[in-house]
Amino acid sequence: MNHGDITARGGALKALGRAKLQRIKAQSSVNLTIEALAAKLDKEKDLYVDTTSEQLLHKCEMGARSGGPNSAPAAAAPSMSMDDIPIFATGLTKEEVFSLSSKPGALKKILLDFDGHTTTNSKWNIKGQPPIISPPWDTDGNPDSFSETELGQLKAIWSIVAEDYAPFDVDVTLKDPGDAALLGIGVRVVIGGDSPGGVGMGGTAWVGSFGTNNPAFVYPYRFYSSVKGTGEAASHEAGHTLGLLHDDSMPDGNNWAPIMASSRQFNLTMWSKGEYVGASNKQDDFDVMGQFLDLLPQQYGRSTATATPLSSASSIAGVISNQGQIEFFSFKANAGDISITAMGAGTITVDSAVYNIGDLDIELSLYDPAGNLLQTVNPPGIADGLGAKISANLPAAGTYFVSVKGVGAGEPSMYGYSNYGSRGRYVLSVGDPRMPTGDPVDCVGGWDCTKCNTRCGGGSRTCTFRVVDPGQEGGLPCRFSSGFVKAVQCNMQGCPARSMRLINLKLDKQKLSGGRVRCRAAAVIKTAAGEALQGVNIIGRWSGDQAMAAAGDVSSVTSKVGIALFNSRPVNGHTCTFTMASAARDGYTLAQTQVQMTKTMSW
């Protein structure tokens, strides 16, 4: 049902009714009130309702160009200086680019699919629709291979999306594990070609579809194959799959825009909760996406008393993942001049316009050995990036402290932004040639490491070296090249030798004749190392009405991709609940999990 249908029937409340809107809201993982959801449907021309599955669908213009035949060749990509992306290495091979991962150890995945894809057995293929064949990314007229320039474009697009999702425990990757492996834990964002029929869509996605076999689509032709436009669209469409709806657009010339608005022409983009003037969508983006993704915990000290000591290399990488988070560090220095720098994700240049990759606007503060504030720096401009630098003269030798936090700029009532969306990666560097301990700092850089599995598993974590500043003339070269990867052993204690855990439990329903419904459950089991586990015997139980309750316990065994499927008896009710009672496989122990063992669905 499109906007015209809804309008012709007197608006969403009248056309759909409160009961159906409630089911649509639940199926799409949208946390708005029924009245707010109805208002969105009444207002937005690119928000649709599939009345069969009772799920929302966004067909997004996002300022995309209109017209032109669907088969028109891709426009040449705007110029982009890869030198303006200081944190990310260049010159990678195809194999290396298609192995890019922002957090390799994370269980949840956002897959950016650039090499073409055929979509089958999904909601996109209902009503006899044939397979959807999406072409690969192509800016040079040769779709059969990726040039060095195109590989650089893919890496830049990946960096934009990776920074938007940096506060979450999710891996933004180009490494394709296959559709089955993404079920329950990820989403495929297919990037290539033009919108079907040349209708002017920049992208499209089912709302709340993360973890299902329904990919999102981005059509780079509609953005003139722009790196900036495609990256913003990929983050935007992935946001729809996590339950987000559209935000109101900012006026041209503003310095920032919400990711869920039309944002490709703005210098800075952030997640939002509708604080700015004129915002009608009050969704709390981080809260909504939290239904599917966990925010990263704070990694470093919370005060001068618990400050994390900097090593002799005096450079460290971190992530601001929560609003108001402040991370403290300590360092030893002699009296004299000192330079302290905190850099975010850098910038890219597209057609002479500079755009920020990251979302974190940094405030940097220096404290004396007694914890008294000496200096705070928060540069007002964002055109040259969002980092901060302190130059100070220390009065005496001792242990000093420095803090990093995300801040806002201007007033939301005047199209400014608060610290709500100011989150992301940073690299902190303290440069003092007279530091009393450690080796000299050859370059500004640091290790960006994935988390160890804190529940069970041990194993190793991946650390990637990020170069921010290659150093001054006459200085020593960097010890490692930007992008250098090493494995670091995790020292885990008290875990079973082999353990497994429930990664996701998802419910959906199938409509049958006579108004009956069959509920379906999918349980995803993986090892502590994150590998799919086959052969796990799961005992479950349906409840919700007499027909289901009478069915008693049901059992299923996980497939080679770690998924066990359960079907309820046909029912005439409006609620079904599935509980995973037990999971067993010889030699494995079911470990503690954050996923609820019971899920309920109402319609």
Secondary structure, DSSP 8 states (H G I E B T S, - for coil): --HHHHHHTTSHHHHH-HHHHHHHHHHTT--S-HHHHHHHHHH-TTEEEETTTTEEEEEE-TT----S-TT--------B-GGG-TTS-----HHHHTT-BSSTT-SEEEEEE-S-EEE-SSGGG-TT---EEE----SSS-TTS--HHHHHHHHHHHHHHHHHTTTBSEEEES----HHHHTTTEEEEEE-S--GGG---SEEEETT-TTSS--EEE-GGGGTT-HHHHHHHHHHHHHHHTT--------TT-SEEETTSS-TTSSEEE---S-STT------HHHHHTTT--B----SBSSGGG-EE--TT-EEEEEE-STT-EEEEEEEE-SEEEEEEEE-S-EEEETTEEEES----EEEEEE-TTS-EEEEE--S--TT-S-EEEEEEESSSEEEEEEEEE--BS-GGGT-B-SSS--EEEEEEEE-TT-SSS----SEEEEEE----TTTT--EEEEEEEEEE---TTS---SS-TT-EEEEE----S--SSEEEEEEEEEEEEE-GGG-EEEEEEEEEEETTS-B----EEEEEEESSHHHHTT-EEEEE--TTSEEEEE---B-SSEEEEEEEEEE-TT-EE---SS-SEEEEE-
